[in-house]
Amino acid sequence: LKHLVATPSLLTQVAWQEARRAGGMAGARPKAELQAEAFRQASEDSLSDVEEQARLPDELALALEQTVREKRGAIGPVRRKTADADSDDEQVPVRGHGHSQEKPASLVAAMASGLINYLLMFGLCCAYGMIMFDDANARHRALGVKMNICTSWTVGLAVAAFCNIRVAIAGPDLNPVVFIAGFVTEMAKDIAQQLQLEYPVARRLAGASAAGAALEWCTGAHEEAHFAECTEYHEQLRSTVIFAVAMSSAVMGLLFFLSGRFNATKYASYVPTCVMEAFLSCVGFKVFTYALHFCNYDAKQFVPAAMIGVPLYFVKAYHVGNPAIVIPLMLFIPLAIFHVSVAASGQSIEHEAISEWMFPRMENVEFWAVWKWSVGSPHRINVQAWLKTLPLLAVMLVVCFIDCLLKVLGTESKLPIKVNKDRELQIFGMSNLLTACSGSTVGYMQLKFNMINAGIMGNIQDRRGGLVYALLSAITWFWTVEHFNFLPRFFLSTLLFFAGAGFVAENLWGSRKYLSTGEWFQILIILAVFVVWSDLLRAVLVGILLTCVDFILTYAR
């Protein structure tokens, strides 16, 4: 209709033909024909008035969109779309968390933003490395941390340098890490079975005694009794995990690139929303269990962690205060209090009385070890064990692909920018091919970090915040990760509560606002299946079954 109003000649021709048809005779000039002629004359004489009226719906749409953005906590005024809006990403001035006008680019602000984002990401990378390798395989956790740190600087540097969203921060994500943890568990069980070793029972929601029992796997007396088998087990597991992670990054990167290259992102909308929200809710539940496990299910540790991590998510989500001040205060003041209390007691963090608050000491792994244990030891890669992970890999591809798109769309809805999704996915794809070559985890844009970066710098034009973040991550990867040993258990648990709160608030509880009651109950059923059996594949099958039943019932009516 807007197109017809904007081209009165076309509308006049249509109206004239309809008027002729209504008149019935060529020579007659009925009322309909006279009205059409009057409209043509008016449109020619008052074209400027017609165009002004045609712009009214656009103004109403802009006002409505601005209201919706403010309700969602978006930063900045609404962006006016143009005819070539999809050619490149458009950026307009941004309003900061205090609703002030866009701030000029500042090196100090960029360095502060890069440092804060690096500290947050380093803590998450430490948590991700520990999630990948459970207590039974704890000796490989430094390798897991290095894998995620490598993703932080490779994907982070590529996105900061080439992404049209100039404040974008990219790195490893919790979703692929949870799936990779599943890979490791499946491969560990299969390798142990091949070597005739009895793998310990899967982790349960139990106390510290269960975690301590897992430590006896291929360590201490168990390792002495099965020295040759345990040595072979760890060497095969290490090489196979690197291979599996590299393959998942390569396939995921290829999927990103081809989807962007052939404009296939639109097909992601065919995945039922309730099923996708249910899977992300399952990830959120898993993250909370990891947070409890990190604290050995000790209430005096996980309760303070939850009381800091969960509110921190809402502070970030609703833009409370200046993120350059609020986030460091909420995270690092408890950490400083802990270390000051330990020093005041006259003890060190390595003292036996403090050991329950700290993780076992982590030794650094050199950055070149990834290639030494994979390309340098191809005979250690257990392909048979890796094949066991293919069903889980298929689910990972779907969940992570849609999660990546959601983060891109979330950035578009919260920042005044039009995102060319196809172009950005091609960048993610090429950068993940680099992570595959370095045996690192899948990485892509991180919405929380984008918002923190834009909020601290006060603009969306400065790339230096992301570049500083990538540089600090690169230094850590080339140097050491042993500063992990200064982080108590509750600190990493706090970061996991911070990350997991988003899944619960947005995907589980928040989805009830736009899903029907039946669809929301499907989410609860899928989540219940995952909670009871701790099996994501079983939850996937239940989700597919529920979707099919809902489809049949809907169209049977």
Secondary structure as UniProt FT lines:
FT   HELIX           2..6
FT   HELIX           8..23
FT   HELIX           31..45
FT   HELIX           47..71
FT   TURN            72..73
FT   TURN            83..87
FT   STRAND          90..91
FT   TURN            97..98
FT   HELIX           107..132
FT   HELIX           135..140
FT   HELIX           141..162
FT   TURN            166..167
FT   STRAND          170..172
FT   HELIX           174..194
FT   TURN            195..196
FT   HELIX           208..214
FT   TURN            215..218
FT   HELIX           220..225
FT   HELIX           227..261
FT   TURN            262..263
FT   HELIX           265..270
FT   HELIX           273..294
FT   TURN            295..297
FT   HELIX           299..317
FT   TURN            318..319
FT   HELIX           323..344
FT   TURN            345..346
FT   TURN            349..350
FT   TURN            352..354
FT   HELIX           355..357
FT   TURN            367..368
FT   HELIX           369..372
FT   TURN            373..376
FT   HELIX           378..380
FT   HELIX           383..387
FT   TURN            388..389
FT   HELIX           390..414
FT   TURN            415..416
FT   STRAND          417..418
FT   HELIX           421..437
FT   TURN            438..439
FT   STRAND          443..445
FT   HELIX           447..457
FT   HELIX           464..478
FT   HELIX           482..486
FT   HELIX           489..502
FT   HELIX           503..509
FT   HELIX           510..513
FT   HELIX           517..533
FT   HELIX           536..556
//
